[in-house]
Amino acid sequence: MNIAKLMQQAQEMQSRMQDTVKDICVEQSVAGGMVTVRMSGDKTLTAITIDPELLDPQDPAMVQDLVLSAVNEAASKVDEQLKGAMGGMAAGMGIPGLPGL
């Protein structure tokens, strides 16, 4: 086993992952599109859209719950995309012990 080659492959994989994270942008809607969030690959929330009809001063908890749900679902989508990207990269590089995660 060539340790130098293995380290080079690991560095290439890390660089590709950083590029992949930069390219990911997911959007998630809940409540029939009443709340929509957009999130980047590093899980930075980049946008929130709330339908004005949803804003009821008597029930702020409902809006809070919907925003929380949308954000959590968007984060799960980011995780799924990153996992898929990592698995494909590891399999493509043929790194021992990383058969596609």
C-alpha distances in whole Angstrom, upper triangle without the diagonal:
4,6,9,8,8,11,13,13,14,17,18,18,20,22,23,24,26,28,28,30,32,33,34,38,39,43,44,48,50,54,54,53,55,52,49,46,43,40,37,34,34,36,39,42,44,47,49,52,55,58,61,63,60,61,64,65,66,62,60,57,57,56,53,52,52,50,47,47,46,44,42,41,40,37,36,36,34,32,32,31,28,27,27,25,22,22,22,20,17,18,18,15,13,11,10,13,15,17,20,21
4,6,5,6,9,10,11,12,15,16,17,19,20,21,23,25,26,27,29,31,32,33,37,39,42,44,48,50,54,54,53,55,52,49,45,43,39,36,33,32,36,38,41,43,46,48,51,54,57,60,62,60,61,64,65,66,62,59,57,57,55,53,52,51,49,47,47,46,43,42,41,40,37,37,36,34,32,32,31,28,27,27,25,22,22,22,19,17,18,18,14,13,11,11,14,16,18,21,22
4,5,5,6,9,10,10,12,14,15,16,18,20,21,23,24,25,27,29,30,31,35,37,41,42,46,48,52,52,51,53,50,47,43,41,37,34,31,30,33,35,39,40,44,46,49,52,55,58,60,58,59,61,62,63,60,57,55,55,53,51,50,49,47,45,45,44,41,39,40,38,35,35,35,32,30,30,29,26,25,26,24,21,21,22,19,17,18,18,15,14,11,12,14,15,18,20,21
4,5,5,6,9,10,11,12,14,15,17,18,20,21,23,24,26,27,29,30,34,36,40,42,46,48,52,52,51,53,49,46,43,40,37,33,30,29,33,35,38,39,43,46,49,52,55,58,60,57,58,61,62,63,60,57,55,55,53,51,50,49,47,45,45,44,41,40,40,38,35,35,35,32,30,31,29,26,26,26,24,21,22,22,19,17,19,18,15,15,13,14,16,17,20,21,22
4,5,5,6,9,10,11,12,14,15,16,18,20,21,22,24,26,27,29,32,35,38,40,44,46,50,50,49,51,48,45,42,38,35,32,28,28,32,34,37,38,42,44,47,50,53,56,58,56,57,60,61,62,59,56,54,54,52,50,49,48,46,44,44,42,40,39,38,36,34,34,33,30,29,29,27,24,24,24,22,19,20,19,16,14,16,15,11,12,10,12,15,15,17,19,20
4,5,5,6,9,10,11,12,14,15,16,18,20,21,22,25,26,27,31,32,36,38,42,44,48,48,46,48,45,42,39,36,33,30,26,26,29,32,35,36,40,42,45,48,51,54,56,54,55,57,58,60,56,53,51,51,49,47,46,45,43,41,41,40,37,36,35,34,31,31,30,28,26,26,25,22,21,21,19,16,17,17,14,12,14,14,10,10,7,9,11,12,14,16,17
4,5,5,6,9,10,10,12,14,15,17,19,20,21,23,25,26,29,32,35,37,41,43,47,47,46,48,44,41,38,35,32,28,25,24,28,30,33,34,38,41,44,47,50,53,55,52,53,56,57,58,55,52,50,50,48,46,45,44,42,40,40,39,36,35,35,33,30,30,30,27,25,26,25,21,21,22,20,17,18,18,15,13,16,16,12,13,10,12,14,14,17,18,18
4,5,5,6,9,10,11,12,14,15,17,18,20,21,23,25,28,31,34,37,40,43,47,47,45,47,44,41,37,34,31,28,24,24,27,29,33,34,37,40,43,46,49,52,54,52,53,56,57,58,55,52,50,50,48,46,45,44,42,40,40,39,36,35,35,33,30,30,30,27,25,26,24,21,21,22,19,16,18,18,14,13,16,14,11,13,11,14,16,15,18,18,19
4,5,5,6,9,10,10,12,14,15,16,18,20,21,22,26,28,32,34,38,40,44,44,43,45,42,38,35,32,29,26,22,23,26,28,31,32,36,38,41,44,47,50,52,50,51,54,55,57,53,50,49,48,46,44,43,42,40,38,38,36,34,33,32,30,28,28,27,24,23,23,21,18,18,18,16,13,14,14,10,9,12,11,7,9,8,11,13,12,14,14,16
4,5,5,6,9,10,10,12,14,15,16,19,20,21,25,27,30,32,36,38,42,43,41,43,40,36,33,30,27,24,20,20,23,26,29,30,33,36,39,42,45,48,50,48,49,51,52,54,51,48,46,45,43,41,40,40,37,36,35,34,31,30,30,28,25,25,25,22,20,21,20,16,16,17,15,12,13,14,10,9,12,12,9,11,8,11,12,11,14,14,14
4,5,5,6,9,10,11,13,14,15,17,19,20,24,26,30,32,36,38,42,43,41,42,39,36,33,30,26,23,19,19,23,24,28,29,32,35,38,41,44,47,49,47,48,51,52,53,50,47,46,45,43,41,41,40,37,36,36,34,31,30,31,28,26,26,25,22,21,22,20,17,18,19,16,13,16,16,12,12,15,14,11,14,12,15,16,14,17,17,17
4,5,5,6,9,10,11,12,14,16,17,19,22,25,29,31,35,37,41,41,39,41,38,35,32,29,25,22,19,19,22,24,28,28,31,34,37,40,43,46,49,47,48,51,52,53,50,47,46,45,43,41,41,39,37,36,35,33,31,30,30,27,25,26,24,21,21,21,19,16,17,17,14,12,14,13,10,11,13,12,9,12,12,15,17,14,16,16,17
4,5,5,6,9,10,10,12,14,15,16,20,22,26,28,32,34,38,38,37,39,36,32,29,26,23,20,16,17,20,22,25,26,29,32,35,38,41,44,46,44,45,48,49,51,47,44,43,42,40,38,38,36,34,33,32,30,28,27,27,24,22,22,21,18,17,18,16,13,13,14,10,8,11,10,7,8,11,10,8,11,10,13,14,12,14,12,13
4,5,5,6,9,10,11,13,14,15,19,21,25,27,31,33,37,38,36,37,34,31,28,25,21,18,14,14,18,20,23,24,27,30,33,36,39,42,44,42,43,46,47,49,45,42,41,40,38,36,36,35,32,31,31,29,26,25,26,23,21,21,20,17,16,18,16,12,13,15,12,9,13,13,10,10,14,14,12,15,13,16,16,14,16,15,15
4,5,5,6,9,10,11,13,15,18,21,25,27,31,34,38,38,36,37,34,31,27,24,21,17,14,14,18,20,23,23,27,30,33,36,39,42,44,42,43,46,47,49,46,43,42,41,39,37,37,35,33,32,32,30,27,27,27,24,22,22,21,18,18,19,16,13,15,16,12,11,15,14,11,13,16,15,13,16,15,19,19,17,19,17,18
4,5,5,6,9,10,11,12,16,19,23,25,29,32,35,35,33,35,32,29,26,23,20,16,13,14,17,19,22,22,26,29,31,35,37,40,43,41,42,45,46,48,45,42,41,40,38,36,35,34,31,30,30,28,26,25,25,22,20,21,19,16,16,17,14,11,13,13,9,9,12,11,8,11,13,12,11,15,15,18,19,16,17,15,16
4,5,5,6,9,10,11,14,16,20,23,26,29,33,33,31,33,30,26,23,20,17,14,10,11,14,16,19,20,23,26,29,32,35,38,40,38,39,42,43,45,42,39,37,37,34,33,32,31,28,27,27,25,22,22,21,19,17,17,16,13,13,14,11,8,10,11,8,7,11,11,8,11,14,13,13,16,15,18,18,15,16,14,14
4,5,5,6,9,10,14,16,20,23,26,29,33,33,31,32,29,26,22,19,16,12,9,9,13,14,18,18,22,25,28,31,34,37,39,37,38,41,42,44,41,38,37,36,34,32,32,30,28,27,27,25,22,22,22,19,17,18,17,13,14,16,13,10,13,14,11,11,14,14,12,14,17,17,16,19,18,21,21,18,20,18,17
4,5,5,6,9,12,16,19,22,26,29,33,32,30,32,29,25,22,19,16,12,10,11,14,15,18,18,21,24,27,31,33,36,39,37,38,41,42,44,42,38,38,37,34,33,33,31,28,28,28,25,23,23,23,19,18,19,17,14,15,16,13,11,14,14,11,12,15,14,12,15,18,16,16,20,19,23,23,20,21,19,19
4,5,5,6,10,13,16,19,23,26,30,30,27,29,26,23,20,17,14,11,8,10,13,15,17,17,20,23,25,29,31,35,37,35,36,39,41,43,39,37,35,34,32,31,30,28,26,25,25,22,20,20,19,16,15,16,14,11,12,13,9,8,11,11,7,9,12,12,10,13,16,15,16,19,19,22,22,18,19,16,16
4,5,5,9,11,15,17,21,24,28,28,26,27,24,21,18,14,11,8,4,6,9,11,14,14,17,20,23,26,29,32,34,32,33,36,38,40,36,33,32,32,29,27,27,26,23,22,22,20,17,18,17,14,13,14,12,9,10,12,9,7,11,12,9,10,14,14,13,16,18,18,18,21,21,24,23,20,21,18,17
4,6,8,12,15,18,22,25,28,28,26,27,24,21,17,14,11,7,6,7,10,11,13,13,16,19,22,26,29,31,34,32,33,36,37,40,37,34,33,32,29,28,28,26,24,23,24,21,18,19,19,16,15,17,15,11,13,15,12,11,15,15,12,14,17,17,16,19,21,20,21,24,24,27,26,23,24,21,21
4,7,10,13,17,20,23,27,27,24,26,23,20,17,13,11,8,7,10,12,13,14,13,16,19,22,25,28,31,33,32,33,36,38,40,37,34,33,32,29,28,28,26,24,24,23,20,19,20,19,15,15,16,14,11,13,14,11,11,14,14,11,14,17,16,15,18,20,19,20,24,24,27,27,23,24,21,21
4,7,10,13,17,20,24,23,21,23,20,17,14,11,8,6,5,8,9,11,12,12,14,17,19,22,25,28,30,29,30,33,35,37,34,31,30,29,26,25,25,23,20,20,20,17,15,16,15,11,11,13,10,7,10,11,8,8,12,12,10,13,16,15,15,18,20,20,21,24,24,27,26,23,23,20,19
4,7,10,14,17,21,20,18,20,17,13,11,7,6,4,6,9,9,10,10,9,11,13,15,19,21,25,27,25,26,30,32,34,31,28,27,26,23,22,22,20,17,18,17,14,13,14,13,9,10,12,9,8,11,12,10,11,14,14,14,16,19,19,19,22,24,23,25,28,28,31,30,26,26,23,22
4,7,10,14,17,17,15,17,14,10,8,6,5,6,8,11,9,11,10,10,11,12,14,17,19,23,24,23,24,27,29,31,28,26,25,23,20,20,20,17,15,15,14,11,10,12,10,6,8,10,7,7,10,11,9,11,14,14,14,17,19,19,20,23,24,25,27,29,29,31,30,26,27,23,22
4,7,10,14,13,11,13,11,7,6,4,6,9,11,14,11,12,10,10,9,10,11,13,15,19,21,19,21,24,26,28,25,23,22,20,18,18,17,14,13,14,13,9,9,11,9,6,10,11,9,10,13,13,12,15,17,17,18,21,22,23,24,27,28,28,30,32,33,35,33,30,30,26,25
4,7,10,11,9,11,8,6,5,7,8,12,13,16,13,14,11,12,11,10,10,12,14,18,19,17,19,22,24,26,22,20,19,17,15,15,14,11,10,11,9,6,8,9,7,5,9,10,8,11,13,13,14,16,18,18,20,22,23,24,26,28,29,30,32,34,34,36,34,31,31,27,26
4,7,7,5,7,6,4,6,9,12,15,17,19,16,16,13,14,12,10,9,10,11,15,15,14,16,19,22,23,20,18,18,15,13,14,13,9,9,11,9,6,9,11,9,9,12,13,12,14,17,17,17,20,22,22,23,26,27,28,29,32,33,33,36,38,38,40,38,34,34,30,29
4,5,5,6,6,7,9,12,14,18,20,21,18,19,16,17,14,12,11,10,11,14,14,12,15,17,20,20,17,16,15,12,11,12,10,7,8,10,7,6,10,11,9,10,14,14,14,16,18,18,20,22,23,24,26,28,29,30,32,34,35,36,38,40,40,41,39,36,35,32,30
4,5,5,7,9,12,15,18,22,24,25,22,22,19,20,17,14,12,10,10,13,12,10,13,15,18,18,15,15,14,11,10,12,11,7,10,12,10,9,13,14,13,14,17,17,17,20,22,22,23,26,27,27,29,32,32,33,36,37,38,39,42,43,43,45,42,39,39,35,34
4,6,8,9,13,16,19,22,24,26,23,23,20,20,17,15,13,11,10,14,12,11,15,17,20,21,18,18,18,14,13,16,14,11,13,15,13,11,15,16,14,15,19,19,18,21,23,22,23,26,27,27,29,32,32,33,35,37,38,39,41,43,43,45,43,40,39,35,34
4,5,6,10,13,16,19,22,24,20,20,17,17,14,11,9,9,8,12,12,11,14,17,20,21,18,18,18,14,13,15,14,10,11,14,12,10,13,15,13,14,17,18,17,19,22,22,22,25,26,26,28,30,32,32,34,36,37,38,40,42,42,44,42,39,39,35,34
4,7,10,14,17,20,23,25,21,21,17,17,14,11,8,6,5,8,8,7,10,13,16,17,15,14,15,11,9,12,12,9,10,13,12,10,13,16,15,15,18,19,19,21,24,24,24,27,29,29,30,33,34,35,37,39,40,41,43,45,45,47,45,41,41,37,36
4,7,10,13,17,20,21,18,17,13,14,11,7,6,5,6,10,11,9,11,14,16,18,15,13,14,11,8,10,10,7,6,10,9,7,10,13,12,12,15,17,16,18,21,21,22,24,26,27,28,30,32,32,34,36,37,38,40,42,42,44,42,38,39,35,33
4,7,10,14,17,18,15,14,11,11,8,6,5,7,9,12,14,12,14,17,20,21,19,17,17,14,11,13,13,9,8,11,10,7,9,12,11,10,13,15,14,15,18,19,19,21,23,24,25,27,29,29,31,33,34,35,37,39,39,41,39,36,36,32,31
4,7,10,13,14,11,11,7,8,5,4,6,9,12,15,17,15,16,19,21,23,20,18,17,16,13,13,13,10,8,10,10,6,6,10,9,7,10,13,12,12,16,17,17,18,21,22,22,24,26,27,28,30,32,33,34,37,36,38,37,33,34,30,29
4,7,10,12,9,9,6,5,5,7,9,12,15,18,20,18,20,23,25,27,24,21,21,20,16,16,17,14,11,13,13,9,8,11,11,7,10,12,11,11,14,15,14,16,19,20,20,22,24,25,25,28,30,30,31,34,34,36,35,31,32,28,27
4,7,8,6,6,4,5,7,9,12,15,18,21,23,21,22,25,27,29,26,23,22,21,18,17,17,15,13,13,13,10,8,10,10,6,7,10,9,8,11,13,12,13,16,17,17,19,21,22,23,25,27,27,29,31,31,33,31,28,29,25,24
4,5,5,5,7,7,10,12,15,19,22,25,27,25,26,29,30,32,29,26,26,25,22,21,21,19,16,16,17,14,11,13,13,9,9,12,10,8,11,13,11,11,15,16,15,17,20,20,20,22,25,25,26,28,28,30,29,26,27,23,22
4,5,7,10,10,13,16,19,22,25,28,30,28,29,32,33,35,32,29,28,27,25,23,23,21,19,18,18,15,13,13,13,10,9,11,9,6,8,11,9,8,11,13,12,13,16,17,16,19,21,21,22,25,24,27,26,22,23,20,19
4,6,9,11,14,16,20,23,26,29,31,29,29,32,33,35,32,28,27,27,25,23,23,22,19,18,18,16,13,14,14,11,9,12,12,8,10,13,11,10,13,15,14,14,18,19,18,20,23,23,23,26,25,27,26,23,24,21,20
4,6,9,12,13,17,19,23,25,28,25,26,28,29,31,28,25,24,23,21,19,19,18,15,14,14,13,9,10,11,8,6,10,10,7,9,12,12,11,14,16,16,16,19,21,21,22,25,26,26,28,27,29,28,25,26,23,21
4,6,9,12,15,18,21,24,26,24,24,27,28,30,27,24,23,23,20,18,19,18,14,14,15,13,10,12,13,10,9,13,13,10,13,16,15,14,17,19,19,20,23,24,23,25,28,28,29,31,30,33,31,28,30,26,25
4,6,8,11,14,18,20,23,20,20,24,24,27,24,20,20,20,17,15,16,15,11,12,13,11,8,11,12,9,9,13,13,11,14,17,16,16,19,21,21,22,25,26,26,28,30,31,32,34,33,36,34,31,32,29,27
4,7,10,14,17,19,22,21,21,24,25,28,25,22,22,22,18,17,19,17,13,14,16,13,11,14,14,11,12,16,15,13,16,19,17,18,21,22,22,23,26,27,27,29,31,31,32,35,35,37,36,32,34,30,29
4,7,10,13,16,18,17,17,21,22,25,22,19,20,19,15,15,17,14,11,13,15,11,10,14,14,11,13,16,16,15,18,20,19,20,23,24,24,26,29,29,29,32,34,34,35,38,37,40,39,35,36,32,31
4,7,10,12,15,13,14,17,19,21,19,16,16,15,12,12,14,11,8,11,12,9,9,13,13,11,14,17,16,16,19,21,21,22,25,26,26,28,30,31,32,34,36,36,38,40,40,42,40,37,38,34,32
4,7,9,12,11,12,15,17,20,18,15,17,15,11,13,14,11,9,13,13,11,12,15,15,14,16,19,18,19,22,23,23,25,27,28,28,30,33,33,34,36,38,38,40,43,42,45,43,40,40,36,35
4,6,8,7,8,12,14,16,14,12,14,12,8,11,12,9,8,12,13,11,13,16,16,15,18,20,20,21,24,25,25,27,29,30,31,33,35,36,37,39,41,41,43,45,45,47,45,42,42,39,37
4,5,6,7,11,14,16,14,13,15,13,10,13,14,11,11,15,15,14,16,19,18,18,21,23,22,24,27,27,28,30,32,32,33,36,37,38,39,42,43,44,46,48,48,50,48,45,45,41,40
4,5,5,9,11,14,13,12,15,13,11,14,16,13,13,17,18,17,18,22,22,21,24,26,26,27,30,31,31,33,35,36,37,39,41,42,43,45,47,47,49,51,51,53,51,48,48,44,43
4,6,8,11,13,12,12,15,12,11,14,16,14,15,18,18,17,20,22,22,23,26,27,27,29,31,32,32,35,37,37,38,41,42,43,44,47,48,49,51,53,53,54,52,49,49,45,44
4,6,10,11,9,9,11,9,7,11,12,10,11,15,15,14,17,19,19,20,23,24,24,26,29,29,30,32,34,35,36,38,40,41,42,44,46,47,49,50,50,52,50,47,47,43,41
4,6,9,8,7,10,9,7,10,12,11,12,15,16,16,18,20,21,22,24,26,26,28,30,31,32,34,36,37,38,40,42,43,44,46,48,48,50,52,52,53,51,48,48,45,43
4,5,5,6,9,9,8,11,13,13,14,17,18,18,20,22,23,24,26,28,29,30,33,34,35,37,38,40,41,43,44,46,47,49,50,51,53,55,54,56,53,50,51,47,45
4,6,6,10,10,10,12,14,15,16,18,20,20,22,24,25,26,28,30,31,32,34,36,37,38,40,41,43,44,46,47,49,50,52,53,55,56,56,57,55,52,52,49,47
4,6,9,10,11,13,14,15,17,19,20,21,23,25,26,27,29,31,32,33,35,36,38,39,41,42,44,45,47,49,50,51,53,54,56,57,57,58,55,53,53,50,47
4,5,6,8,9,11,12,14,15,16,18,19,21,22,24,25,27,28,30,31,33,34,36,37,39,40,42,43,45,46,48,49,51,52,54,53,54,52,49,49,46,44
4,5,5,6,9,10,11,12,14,16,17,19,20,21,23,25,26,27,29,31,32,33,35,37,38,39,41,43,44,45,47,48,50,51,50,52,49,47,47,44,42
4,5,5,6,9,10,10,12,14,15,16,18,20,21,22,24,26,27,29,30,32,33,35,36,37,39,41,42,43,45,47,48,49,48,49,47,44,45,42,39
4,5,5,6,9,10,11,12,14,15,17,18,20,21,23,25,26,27,29,30,32,33,35,36,38,39,41,42,44,45,47,48,48,49,46,43,44,40,38
4,5,5,6,8,10,11,12,14,15,16,18,20,21,23,24,26,27,29,30,32,33,35,36,38,39,41,42,44,45,47,46,48,45,42,43,39,37
4,6,5,6,9,10,11,12,14,15,17,18,20,21,23,25,26,27,29,31,32,33,35,37,38,39,41,42,43,45,44,46,43,40,41,38,35
4,6,5,6,9,10,11,12,14,15,17,18,20,21,23,25,26,27,29,30,32,33,35,36,37,39,41,42,44,43,44,41,38,39,36,33
4,5,5,6,9,10,11,12,14,15,17,18,20,21,23,24,26,27,29,30,32,33,35,36,38,39,41,42,42,43,41,38,38,35,32
4,5,5,6,9,10,11,12,14,15,17,18,20,21,23,24,26,27,29,30,32,33,35,36,38,39,41,40,42,39,36,37,34,31
4,6,5,6,9,10,11,12,14,15,17,19,20,21,23,25,26,27,29,31,32,33,35,36,38,39,38,39,37,34,35,32,29
4,5,5,6,9,10,11,12,14,15,17,19,20,21,23,25,26,27,29,30,32,33,35,36,38,37,38,36,33,33,30,28
4,6,5,6,9,10,11,12,14,15,17,18,20,21,23,24,26,27,29,30,32,33,35,37,36,38,35,32,33,29,27
4,5,5,6,9,10,11,12,14,15,17,18,20,21,22,24,26,27,29,30,32,33,35,34,36,33,30,31,28,25
4,5,5,6,9,10,11,12,14,15,16,19,20,21,23,25,26,27,29,30,32,33,32,33,31,28,29,26,23
4,5,5,6,9,10,11,13,14,15,17,19,20,21,23,25,26,27,29,30,32,31,33,30,27,28,24,22
4,5,5,6,9,10,11,12,14,15,17,18,20,21,23,24,26,27,29,31,30,32,30,27,27,23,22
4,5,5,6,9,10,11,12,14,15,16,18,20,21,22,24,26,27,29,28,29,27,24,25,22,19
4,5,5,6,9,10,10,12,14,15,16,18,20,21,23,24,26,27,26,28,25,22,23,19,17
4,5,5,6,9,10,11,12,14,15,17,18,20,21,23,24,26,26,28,26,22,22,19,17
4,5,5,6,9,10,11,12,14,15,16,18,20,21,22,24,24,26,24,21,21,18,16
4,6,5,6,9,10,10,12,14,15,16,18,20,21,22,22,23,21,18,19,15,13
4,5,5,6,9,10,11,12,14,15,17,18,20,21,21,23,21,17,17,14,12
4,5,5,6,9,10,11,12,14,16,17,18,20,20,23,21,17,17,14,13
4,5,5,6,8,10,10,12,14,15,16,18,18,20,19,15,16,12,11
4,5,5,6,9,10,11,12,14,15,17,16,18,16,13,13,9,8
4,6,5,6,9,10,11,12,14,16,16,18,17,13,12,9,9
4,5,5,6,9,10,11,12,14,15,17,17,13,13,9,10
4,5,5,6,8,10,11,12,12,14,13,10,10,7,7
4,5,5,6,8,10,11,11,13,12,8,8,4,5
4,6,5,6,9,10,11,14,14,10,9,6,8
4,5,5,6,9,9,13,13,10,10,7,10
4,5,5,6,6,9,9,6,6,5,7
4,6,5,7,9,10,7,5,5,8
4,6,8,11,13,10,9,8,12
4,6,9,11,9,9,10,12
4,6,9,8,7,9,12
4,6,6,7,9,11
4,6,7,10,11
4,6,9,9
4,6,6
4,6
4
